[in-house]
């Protein structure tokens, strides 16, 4: 049983956890660290995380961000998998359009993002964001709040697909 004694370790653990959840809902960096606590974030990822957080909050000073990095640096994981979930979960009615050089890569990234939004921790951080049960394809899914995610390769069609966020990964 939990006591109200502020020195009780159970109470302190609970308070600490709740503060981590709050921080993860308000900062992309805290979100990434909360979702992947064992991952050592390299310094250059911190710069990307800060830029993406500013982009989501509208404080970047511009509406576009281009990242050019060598392969195997974790940019797709960070920018195309983690960020869309944070971006959409903060406002679950947002629409995301992701594109890549091939439909196969677009589907893989879409599946990774879809699987992340289904993680039970997402619902703890963002209680109003969950995946709609009737729309769960790897490249085309929705939230229960009307948000939409669509991914396609360069030869795919984006006609009639609105977007608050456009992601181009390895075009």
VEXDREN-2710 file (C-alpha; in Angstrom, 1 decimal):
% VEXDREN-2710
k/r/px/py/pz
1/UNK/0.0/0.0/0.0
2/UNK/1.2/3.5/-0.9
3/UNK/1.6/5.9/2.0
4/UNK/1.5/9.7/1.9
5/UNK/5.0/9.8/3.6
6/UNK/7.1/11.9/1.1
7/UNK/10.1/9.8/2.0
8/UNK/8.4/6.5/1.1
9/UNK/10.4/5.0/-1.9
10/UNK/7.1/3.7/-3.4
11/UNK/5.6/7.2/-3.5
12/UNK/8.9/8.7/-4.8
13/UNK/9.0/6.1/-7.6
14/UNK/5.4/6.9/-8.5
15/UNK/6.0/10.6/-8.5
16/UNK/9.2/10.2/-10.6
17/UNK/7.3/8.0/-13.1
18/UNK/4.5/10.5/-13.4
19/UNK/7.0/13.4/-14.0
20/UNK/8.7/11.3/-16.7
21/UNK/5.3/10.7/-18.4
22/UNK/4.6/14.4/-18.3
23/UNK/8.0/15.3/-19.7
24/UNK/7.6/12.7/-22.5
25/UNK/4.4/14.4/-23.5
26/UNK/6.0/17.8/-23.7
27/UNK/9.4/17.2/-25.2
28/UNK/10.5/15.1/-28.1
29/UNK/13.8/14.4/-26.4
30/UNK/12.1/13.2/-23.2
31/UNK/9.7/11.2/-25.4
32/UNK/12.6/9.4/-27.2
33/UNK/14.4/8.7/-24.0
34/UNK/11.3/7.5/-22.2
35/UNK/10.4/5.1/-25.0
36/UNK/14.0/3.9/-25.5
37/UNK/15.6/4.2/-22.1
38/UNK/18.5/1.8/-22.9
39/UNK/19.5/3.6/-26.1
40/UNK/22.5/5.9/-25.8
41/UNK/21.6/9.0/-27.7
42/UNK/24.6/10.4/-29.7
43/UNK/25.2/14.2/-29.5
44/UNK/24.2/14.7/-33.1
45/UNK/20.8/13.1/-32.4
46/UNK/20.3/15.7/-29.7
47/UNK/20.6/18.5/-32.3
48/UNK/18.1/16.7/-34.6
49/UNK/15.7/16.1/-31.6
50/UNK/15.9/19.8/-30.7
51/UNK/15.2/20.9/-34.2
52/UNK/12.3/18.4/-34.6
53/UNK/10.8/19.5/-31.3
54/UNK/11.0/23.1/-32.4
55/UNK/9.4/22.2/-35.7
56/UNK/6.5/20.5/-33.9
57/UNK/6.0/23.4/-31.5
58/UNK/6.2/26.0/-34.3
59/UNK/9.2/27.7/-32.8
60/UNK/11.8/26.7/-35.3
61/UNK/11.4/29.9/-37.3
62/UNK/10.6/28.0/-40.5
63/UNK/8.3/25.3/-41.6
64/UNK/10.8/23.1/-43.3
65/UNK/13.7/21.0/-42.1
66/UNK/16.1/19.1/-44.3
67/UNK/18.6/16.6/-42.8
68/UNK/21.4/15.1/-44.9
69/UNK/23.3/12.3/-43.2
70/UNK/25.1/9.2/-44.2
71/UNK/23.4/5.9/-44.1
72/UNK/23.1/3.9/-40.8
73/UNK/23.1/7.0/-38.6
74/UNK/19.6/6.4/-37.2
75/UNK/17.9/9.2/-39.1
76/UNK/15.0/7.1/-40.3
77/UNK/14.4/5.6/-36.9
78/UNK/14.4/9.1/-35.3
79/UNK/12.8/11.2/-38.0
80/UNK/10.5/8.8/-39.8
81/UNK/9.5/6.4/-37.0
82/UNK/9.7/8.2/-33.6
83/UNK/8.9/11.8/-34.6
84/UNK/5.7/11.1/-36.5
85/UNK/4.3/9.4/-33.5
86/UNK/5.2/12.2/-31.1
87/UNK/4.0/14.7/-33.7
88/UNK/0.6/13.0/-34.1
89/UNK/0.2/12.0/-30.5
90/UNK/0.5/15.7/-29.4
91/UNK/-2.5/16.5/-31.6
92/UNK/-4.1/13.2/-32.7
93/UNK/-6.1/14.8/-35.5
94/UNK/-2.9/15.6/-37.5
95/UNK/-2.2/14.1/-40.9
96/UNK/1.2/12.8/-42.0
97/UNK/2.3/11.9/-45.5
98/UNK/5.5/9.9/-45.7
99/UNK/7.3/9.0/-48.9
100/UNK/10.4/7.1/-49.8
101/UNK/12.2/5.9/-52.9
102/UNK/10.4/2.6/-52.8
103/UNK/7.0/1.3/-51.6
104/UNK/8.8/-1.4/-49.7
105/UNK/10.8/1.1/-47.6
106/UNK/7.7/3.3/-47.1
107/UNK/5.8/0.2/-45.9
108/UNK/8.6/-0.8/-43.5
109/UNK/8.8/2.7/-42.0
110/UNK/5.0/2.9/-41.8
111/UNK/4.8/-0.4/-40.1
112/UNK/7.5/0.7/-37.6
113/UNK/5.5/3.9/-36.8
114/UNK/2.2/2.0/-36.6
115/UNK/3.8/-0.6/-34.2
116/UNK/5.2/2.3/-32.0
117/UNK/1.8/4.0/-31.7
118/UNK/0.4/0.6/-30.5
119/UNK/3.0/0.5/-27.6
120/UNK/1.1/0.7/-24.3
121/UNK/3.4/3.4/-23.1
122/UNK/2.1/5.8/-25.9
123/UNK/-1.4/5.6/-24.3
124/UNK/0.1/6.4/-20.9
125/UNK/2.0/9.4/-22.3
126/UNK/-0.8/10.5/-24.6
127/UNK/-4.1/9.2/-23.2
128/UNK/-6.1/10.7/-26.1
129/UNK/-4.1/9.1/-28.9
130/UNK/-4.7/5.5/-30.0
131/UNK/-4.8/3.6/-33.2
132/UNK/-8.2/3.1/-34.8
133/UNK/-9.1/-0.6/-34.8
134/UNK/-10.6/-0.4/-38.3
135/UNK/-7.5/1.1/-40.0
136/UNK/-4.2/-0.5/-39.3
137/UNK/-2.4/-1.2/-42.6
138/UNK/1.3/-0.7/-42.5
139/UNK/1.2/2.3/-44.9
140/UNK/-2.3/3.7/-44.2
141/UNK/-3.7/4.0/-40.7
142/UNK/-5.7/6.4/-38.5
143/UNK/-6.0/7.4/-34.9
144/UNK/-9.4/7.4/-33.1
145/UNK/-9.3/11.2/-33.2
146/UNK/-9.2/11.4/-37.0
147/UNK/-5.4/11.7/-37.5
148/UNK/-4.1/9.9/-40.6
149/UNK/-0.8/8.4/-41.6
150/UNK/-0.1/7.5/-45.2
151/UNK/3.2/6.3/-46.7
152/UNK/4.1/5.5/-50.3
153/UNK/7.0/5.1/-52.6
154/UNK/7.9/7.6/-55.3
155/UNK/5.6/5.8/-57.8
156/UNK/2.6/6.0/-55.4
157/UNK/-0.2/8.5/-55.5
158/UNK/-0.7/11.2/-52.9
159/UNK/-3.7/12.8/-54.6
160/UNK/-6.4/13.7/-52.1
161/UNK/-4.2/13.1/-49.1
162/UNK/-3.9/16.1/-46.9
163/UNK/-0.9/16.5/-44.6
164/UNK/0.3/18.7/-41.7
165/UNK/3.6/16.9/-41.9
166/UNK/5.5/15.7/-45.1
167/UNK/8.3/13.3/-44.6
168/UNK/10.7/12.3/-47.4
169/UNK/13.0/9.6/-46.4
170/UNK/15.8/8.5/-48.7
171/UNK/14.3/9.9/-51.9
END
